[in-house]
Amino acid sequence: MHYDDVSVQWWESIRGPAIFINTLVNHLRSKNFVLLDVPEDLPWRKEFRSSAESVLRGYENDLMVTYIDCLDECPGIANVADAAAFLLKKFADNETQNGYRAASGKTIQQYMIQNKVLKDRVLWIKGVGEPQESLWLSFCNSYKPTLIADGLFVIESYNSNTAKNCVSHIKPLLYDEYVTDYDALLFDSLLASAKNLTVYWKQYAAAVVSALCGRDAEVSERVIGEARFDEVDIIDLVLQIAQDQMFEKRVVSKKLSPSHIFSVIRNEDMQELKRRVWKAQLQLIFPMIEIERFNFVEKWKTQIEEALSVSYREPQTGKERILTQYDEYLQSAVDVEIGTINRMLRLRRFNATDDYLLYLPEENDRRRVRLLYEMRNNLAHMKSCTVEQIKDLFTDYPYWQG
C-alpha cells in the first residue's frame, strides 16, 4: 500500500479520525475558530492538515488555508499587539498596515475585519508554544467574524491547558476524545488484510501491533509493513524501528505519553513490551486453544470418560489414585482441561502399568496436545508464546475438526 494512500485511509476512512476532521470543518463553517489539542505522536501530521483543508474546500471553495509556523515566522511575538502587527505586515497593503489608530475606538481586530485583511483566509497557526498559545487565544477572543469570509483561525496546540478559558466562538477540539484504540485496531486490521498471510496470521498481526503501538497509526503502519510475523519476534522489529531516523524526534520527545511505545522503549521497560504481546495473545490465542481442546474432547470423548473411571499409579509413590482436577473428581469429558489431558497421556494405569491412562495412537495427536498445553501454560503465567509455537498452532488449525 502506498504511503499517501495509507495516511488518507487513516484520516478519511477510519471513523474516529474522519469525525475529528469533519468536526473541525463544521466548526469553521459555523464561523467558529478551533483550538486543536493534538498529541505529539499525531499520525501523519502534514497529511492531517491536507485532509482537513481538502474537506473544507469541498464545502467552501473560496476559502484559502494559510499555515503560519510560529517557530519559523514569528518566534518573537510577545503580546496581542505583536500578533496584530505580524498579521498586518504579512497580509495587508502598506496603507492598511499604517492606517490603524487606537483613538478610533475600534479594536485592532475590528479594524482588520473592516479592511478585509484576512478575507477568505483560514489561518492555521502551528508550532505554538504555551506562551504563544495564550496570546493567540487572546487575539482571537476579540476577533469576531460576521461572515466566514472575514477570516478564521485554527490554533494547533500540544496538550493544551487553556481550553477552559476559550470564549464561545473558539471551540476546543481534543484528538483523544475522538480517536480510540478501536480505531487503531480497525486500521491495523485493514493494513494486515493487505499482507500475504493466512487469516489467522492477519488477525494476530493486527492484534499484537495494536497492543504494542496503541493509537500511533504511523508506527503501526511501519511495523505491519516490515514484519515477518511467522519468523521474527515482533519486539525485536519494534526496537529496530525505534532507531530509525524517520522517528528520531518522536522517540526523544518529552511530550509523548508515558504509555507510548517509544516512551516505554526509552525507559527500557522490556517487561511492558512483553506484557502487551502477552495481552494480545491472551485475547486471540487462548480462545483458539480452547476450541482445539473442545474439538479434541468431542473426538476422544468415549476414551476420556473411560480413563476417568479407572485408577492410575502415582509416579512418585506408586500408590493407586483416581484422577482429580483442582481436587475434584471428574466424570464428564467436557470438563477436562488441556493440562489434565496432557497429564493423562503420561500417567500409567494402576492395574495395567504398560498402558497409559489415555492413549493416543498417533504421535502427531500427542504432539498437538503438548503444544496446546505448553501454550496455555505460558499464557496462564503471563508469558507470551514463541513465534514457533504460534506458527505450529496456526499451520494445522483447527487440528481436530469438530
C-alpha positions as CSV (number, residue, x, y, z in Angstrom):
1,M,0.0,0.0,0.0
2,H,1.4,3.4,-1.0
3,Y,2.3,5.8,1.9
4,D,-0.1,8.5,0.7
5,D,-2.9,6.0,0.4
6,V,-2.3,4.8,4.0
7,S,-2.4,8.3,5.5
8,V,-5.5,9.2,3.6
9,Q,-7.1,6.0,4.7
10,W,-6.4,6.8,8.3
11,W,-7.7,10.4,8.2
12,E,-10.6,10.0,5.8
13,S,-11.8,6.4,6.1
14,I,-11.4,5.4,9.8
15,R,-14.3,6.6,11.8
16,G,-12.7,8.4,14.7
17,P,-10.1,10.4,12.7
18,A,-12.6,11.2,10.0
19,I,-15.1,12.6,12.6
20,F,-12.3,14.6,14.1
21,I,-11.7,16.3,10.8
22,N,-15.4,16.8,10.0
23,T,-15.9,18.4,13.4
24,L,-13.1,20.8,12.7
25,V,-14.6,21.7,9.4
26,N,-18.1,22.1,10.7
27,H,-16.8,24.5,13.4
28,L,-15.1,26.7,10.8
29,R,-18.2,26.7,8.6
30,S,-20.1,27.9,11.6
31,K,-17.8,30.9,11.9
32,N,-16.1,29.5,14.9
33,F,-12.3,29.2,15.5
34,V,-10.7,26.0,16.6
35,L,-8.2,25.2,19.3
36,L,-6.8,21.9,18.3
37,D,-5.4,19.8,21.1
38,V,-3.4,17.1,19.4
39,P,-0.7,14.7,20.8
40,E,3.0,14.8,19.9
41,D,2.6,11.4,18.1
42,L,-0.3,12.6,15.9
43,P,0.0,10.3,12.8
44,W,0.9,11.9,9.5
45,R,0.6,15.5,10.8
46,K,1.1,17.1,7.4
47,E,-1.4,14.8,5.8
48,F,-3.9,15.6,8.5
49,R,-3.8,19.2,7.6
50,S,-4.1,18.5,3.9
51,S,-7.1,16.2,4.5
52,A,-8.8,18.9,6.7
53,E,-8.1,21.5,4.0
54,S,-9.5,19.2,1.3
55,V,-12.7,18.6,3.2
56,L,-13.1,22.3,4.0
57,R,-12.6,23.4,0.4
58,G,-15.1,20.8,-0.7
59,Y,-17.8,22.9,1.1
60,E,-16.2,26.4,0.9
61,N,-14.3,26.6,-2.3
62,D,-13.4,30.3,-1.9
63,L,-11.5,29.8,1.4
64,M,-7.7,29.6,1.4
65,V,-5.9,27.9,4.2
66,T,-2.6,29.6,5.1
67,Y,-0.2,27.9,7.5
68,I,1.8,30.0,9.9
69,D,4.7,28.3,11.8
70,C,5.3,30.3,14.9
71,L,8.7,28.8,15.4
72,D,9.9,29.9,12.0
73,E,7.9,33.0,11.1
74,C,7.1,34.8,14.4
75,P,9.0,33.4,17.3
76,G,9.4,36.9,18.9
77,I,5.8,37.9,19.3
78,A,5.1,38.5,23.0
79,N,1.6,40.1,23.1
80,V,-1.6,40.7,21.1
81,A,-0.2,43.9,19.6
82,D,2.8,41.9,18.2
83,A,0.4,39.3,16.7
84,A,-1.7,42.0,15.0
85,A,1.4,43.8,13.7
86,F,2.7,40.5,12.3
87,L,-0.6,39.7,10.5
88,L,-0.9,43.2,9.1
89,K,2.6,43.1,7.7
90,K,2.0,39.7,6.2
91,F,-1.4,40.2,4.7
92,A,-2.2,43.9,4.4
93,D,-1.1,46.6,1.9
94,N,1.1,49.4,3.1
95,E,-1.8,51.8,3.6
96,T,-3.7,49.4,5.7
97,Q,-0.6,48.4,7.7
98,N,-0.2,52.0,8.8
99,G,-3.8,53.1,9.0
100,Y,-4.9,51.8,12.4
101,R,-5.4,54.4,15.2
102,A,-6.3,53.3,18.7
103,A,-8.1,56.6,19.1
104,S,-10.7,55.5,16.6
105,G,-12.4,53.4,19.3
106,K,-12.1,50.3,17.3
107,T,-10.0,47.3,18.3
108,I,-7.3,46.2,16.0
109,Q,-9.3,43.1,15.3
110,Q,-12.3,45.2,14.2
111,Y,-10.0,47.3,12.0
112,M,-8.7,44.1,10.3
113,I,-12.1,42.8,9.6
114,Q,-13.3,46.1,8.3
115,N,-10.4,46.3,5.9
116,K,-10.7,42.7,4.9
117,V,-7.1,41.9,5.8
118,L,-7.9,38.2,6.2
119,K,-10.6,38.0,3.5
120,D,-11.4,34.4,2.6
121,R,-8.5,33.1,4.7
122,V,-8.2,30.4,7.3
123,L,-5.0,31.0,9.3
124,W,-3.7,27.7,10.7
125,I,-1.3,28.6,13.4
126,K,1.2,25.8,14.2
127,G,4.4,25.4,16.1
128,V,2.7,27.1,19.1
129,G,4.4,27.1,22.5
130,E,2.4,27.7,25.7
131,P,3.0,31.4,26.0
132,Q,2.2,32.0,22.3
133,E,-0.9,29.9,22.6
134,S,-2.3,32.2,25.3
135,L,-1.6,35.4,23.3
136,W,-3.1,33.9,20.1
137,L,-6.2,33.0,22.0
138,S,-6.3,36.5,23.4
139,F,-6.1,37.9,19.9
140,C,-8.8,35.6,18.7
141,N,-11.1,36.3,21.6
142,S,-11.7,39.8,20.2
143,Y,-11.6,38.7,16.5
144,K,-15.3,38.1,15.9
145,P,-16.2,37.5,12.2
146,T,-19.7,38.2,10.9
147,L,-19.1,36.2,7.8
148,I,-16.8,33.2,7.0
149,A,-15.1,35.5,4.6
150,D,-13.9,37.8,7.4
151,G,-11.2,35.3,8.3
152,L,-11.0,32.2,10.5
153,F,-8.3,30.7,12.8
154,V,-7.1,27.3,13.7
155,I,-4.6,27.1,16.6
156,E,-2.8,23.8,16.6
157,S,-1.6,23.1,20.1
158,Y,0.0,20.2,22.0
159,N,-2.0,19.0,25.1
160,S,-3.5,22.4,25.6
161,N,-4.1,23.6,29.2
162,T,-6.0,26.7,28.2
163,A,-9.1,25.2,26.5
164,K,-11.3,26.0,29.6
165,N,-10.5,29.8,29.0
166,C,-11.9,29.9,25.5
167,V,-14.8,32.2,24.6
168,S,-17.9,30.9,22.8
169,H,-16.6,31.3,19.3
170,I,-13.4,29.4,20.0
171,K,-14.1,25.6,20.1
172,P,-11.6,23.3,21.8
173,L,-11.2,20.1,19.8
174,L,-9.4,17.3,21.6
175,Y,-8.0,14.5,19.4
176,D,-8.1,11.9,22.2
177,E,-11.9,12.4,22.6
178,Y,-12.5,11.3,19.0
179,V,-9.8,8.7,18.2
180,T,-10.0,5.4,20.2
181,D,-8.0,2.2,20.5
182,Y,-10.7,0.6,18.4
183,D,-10.0,3.0,15.5
184,A,-6.3,1.9,15.7
185,L,-7.2,-1.8,15.8
186,L,-9.5,-1.3,12.7
187,F,-6.8,0.5,10.9
188,D,-4.2,-2.2,11.8
189,S,-6.7,-4.9,10.6
190,L,-7.0,-3.2,7.2
191,L,-3.2,-3.0,6.9
192,A,-2.8,-6.6,7.9
193,S,-5.5,-7.7,5.4
194,A,-3.3,-6.5,2.5
195,K,-0.4,-8.7,3.5
196,N,0.2,-12.1,2.0
197,L,-0.7,-14.0,5.2
198,T,-3.3,-16.6,6.3
199,V,-6.4,-15.2,8.0
200,Y,-5.0,-16.3,11.4
201,W,-1.7,-14.5,10.9
202,K,-3.6,-11.4,9.8
203,Q,-5.7,-11.5,12.9
204,Y,-2.6,-12.0,15.0
205,A,-0.7,-9.2,13.2
206,A,-3.5,-6.7,13.9
207,A,-4.0,-7.7,17.5
208,V,-0.3,-7.7,18.5
209,V,0.6,-4.5,16.7
210,S,-2.4,-2.7,18.1
211,A,-1.5,-3.8,21.6
212,L,2.1,-2.6,21.2
213,C,1.6,0.7,19.3
214,G,-1.7,1.9,20.5
215,R,-3.1,4.9,18.6
216,D,0.2,5.8,16.8
217,A,-1.0,4.5,13.5
218,E,2.1,5.8,11.8
219,V,4.3,3.4,13.8
220,S,1.8,0.6,13.4
221,E,1.9,1.0,9.6
222,R,5.6,0.8,9.6
223,V,5.6,-2.3,11.8
224,I,3.0,-4.2,9.8
225,G,4.7,-3.3,6.6
226,E,8.0,-4.7,7.6
227,A,7.2,-7.5,10.0
228,R,7.7,-11.2,9.2
229,F,5.3,-12.3,11.9
230,D,5.9,-16.1,11.3
231,E,9.7,-15.7,11.5
232,V,10.9,-12.8,13.8
233,D,9.9,-11.7,17.3
234,I,7.8,-8.6,16.8
235,I,9.5,-6.8,19.7
236,D,12.9,-7.1,18.0
237,L,11.4,-5.3,15.0
238,V,9.8,-2.6,17.1
239,L,13.2,-1.9,18.8
240,Q,14.8,-1.6,15.4
241,I,12.2,0.8,14.1
242,A,12.6,3.0,17.1
243,Q,16.2,3.6,16.0
244,D,15.1,4.8,12.5
245,Q,15.8,8.4,11.6
246,M,12.2,8.8,10.5
247,F,11.0,8.6,14.1
248,E,14.1,10.3,15.7
249,K,12.2,13.4,17.0
250,R,9.3,11.4,18.2
251,V,11.5,8.9,20.1
252,V,13.2,11.6,22.2
253,S,10.2,13.9,22.7
254,K,9.4,14.5,26.3
255,K,5.8,15.3,25.4
256,L,5.0,11.7,24.5
257,S,2.5,9.9,26.7
258,P,4.3,7.6,29.2
259,S,2.3,4.7,27.6
260,H,3.5,5.4,24.1
261,I,5.6,2.6,22.8
262,F,8.6,4.9,22.2
263,S,8.4,6.1,25.9
264,V,8.4,2.5,27.0
265,I,11.4,1.7,24.9
266,R,13.2,4.9,26.0
267,N,12.6,3.7,29.6
268,E,14.0,0.3,28.7
269,D,10.8,-1.4,30.0
270,M,11.1,-4.7,28.2
271,Q,8.6,-6.3,30.6
272,E,5.9,-3.8,29.5
273,L,6.5,-4.7,25.8
274,K,6.3,-8.4,26.6
275,R,3.1,-7.8,28.7
276,R,1.5,-6.1,25.7
277,V,2.3,-9.0,23.4
278,W,1.1,-11.4,26.0
279,K,-2.2,-9.5,26.4
280,A,-2.8,-9.7,22.6
281,Q,-2.0,-13.4,22.6
282,L,-4.3,-13.9,25.5
283,Q,-7.2,-12.4,23.7
284,L,-6.6,-14.2,20.4
285,I,-4.6,-17.4,21.1
286,F,-6.4,-18.5,24.3
287,P,-9.8,-18.9,22.7
288,M,-8.2,-20.9,19.8
289,I,-6.6,-23.3,22.3
290,E,-10.0,-23.7,24.0
291,I,-11.6,-24.5,20.6
292,E,-8.9,-27.1,20.0
293,R,-9.5,-28.6,23.4
294,F,-13.2,-28.8,22.8
295,N,-12.7,-30.5,19.4
296,F,-10.3,-33.0,20.9
297,V,-12.8,-33.8,23.7
298,E,-15.5,-34.3,21.1
299,K,-13.3,-36.7,19.1
300,W,-12.0,-38.7,22.1
301,K,-14.9,-38.4,24.5
302,T,-15.5,-42.1,25.0
303,Q,-11.8,-42.8,25.7
304,I,-11.5,-39.9,28.0
305,E,-14.5,-40.8,30.1
306,E,-13.4,-44.4,30.3
307,A,-10.0,-43.2,31.5
308,L,-11.7,-41.1,34.2
309,S,-13.4,-44.2,35.6
310,V,-10.2,-46.1,36.3
311,S,-7.3,-45.6,38.7
312,Y,-3.7,-44.7,37.9
313,R,-0.3,-45.4,39.5
314,E,1.1,-42.3,41.2
315,P,4.6,-41.9,39.7
316,Q,6.3,-40.7,42.9
317,T,4.7,-43.1,45.4
318,G,3.4,-45.9,43.3
319,K,0.0,-45.6,45.1
320,E,-3.3,-46.0,43.5
321,R,-5.1,-42.8,42.6
322,I,-8.2,-41.6,40.9
323,L,-7.7,-38.6,38.6
324,T,-8.8,-35.2,40.0
325,Q,-8.7,-31.7,38.6
326,Y,-8.5,-28.8,41.2
327,D,-9.0,-31.5,43.9
328,E,-12.3,-32.6,42.3
329,Y,-13.2,-35.9,40.7
330,L,-14.1,-35.7,37.0
331,Q,-17.0,-37.5,35.3
332,S,-17.6,-35.6,32.1
333,A,-15.0,-35.3,29.3
334,V,-16.2,-31.8,28.6
335,D,-14.8,-30.6,32.0
336,V,-11.3,-31.9,31.3
337,E,-8.8,-29.1,30.7
338,I,-5.8,-29.4,28.4
339,G,-3.4,-29.6,31.3
340,T,-5.3,-32.6,32.6
341,I,-5.4,-34.2,29.2
342,N,-1.6,-33.8,28.9
343,R,-1.2,-35.4,32.3
344,M,-3.5,-38.3,31.3
345,L,-1.2,-39.1,28.3
346,R,1.7,-39.6,30.7
347,L,0.1,-41.5,33.6
348,R,0.0,-45.3,33.7
349,R,-3.0,-47.4,34.7
350,F,-2.7,-48.9,38.2
351,N,-3.7,-52.5,37.2
352,A,-2.0,-52.3,33.7
353,T,1.2,-50.4,34.1
354,D,2.1,-50.9,30.5
355,D,-0.9,-48.9,29.4
356,Y,-1.3,-45.2,29.5
357,L,-4.3,-43.8,31.3
358,L,-5.3,-42.2,28.0
359,Y,-3.7,-43.5,24.9
360,L,-3.5,-41.7,21.5
361,P,-2.1,-44.0,18.8
362,E,-0.9,-41.1,16.6
363,E,2.3,-39.2,17.7
364,N,1.0,-36.1,15.9
365,D,-2.0,-36.1,18.1
366,R,0.2,-36.4,21.2
367,R,2.5,-33.6,19.9
368,R,-0.5,-31.4,19.4
369,V,-1.7,-31.8,22.9
370,R,1.7,-31.0,24.3
371,L,1.8,-27.8,22.1
372,L,-1.6,-26.7,23.4
373,Y,-0.6,-27.5,27.0
374,E,2.7,-25.5,26.7
375,M,1.0,-22.5,25.1
376,R,-1.8,-22.4,27.6
377,N,0.6,-22.8,30.4
378,N,2.6,-19.8,29.1
379,L,-0.4,-17.6,28.8
380,A,-1.7,-18.6,32.3
381,H,1.6,-17.5,33.7
382,M,1.7,-14.2,31.9
383,K,4.4,-15.4,29.5
384,S,4.0,-14.9,25.7
385,C,4.1,-17.8,23.3
386,T,7.0,-18.1,20.9
387,V,6.9,-17.4,17.2
388,E,7.4,-21.1,16.6
389,Q,4.6,-22.2,18.9
390,I,2.2,-19.8,17.2
391,K,3.4,-20.9,13.8
392,D,2.7,-24.6,14.8
393,L,-0.7,-23.7,16.1
394,F,-1.8,-21.8,13.0
395,T,-0.4,-24.2,10.5
396,D,-2.7,-27.1,11.4
397,Y,-5.6,-25.1,12.9
398,P,-8.1,-26.5,13.5
399,Y,-6.3,-29.7,14.0
400,W,-9.3,-31.8,15.2
401,Q,-12.4,-31.0,13.3
402,G,-15.4,-30.6,15.5
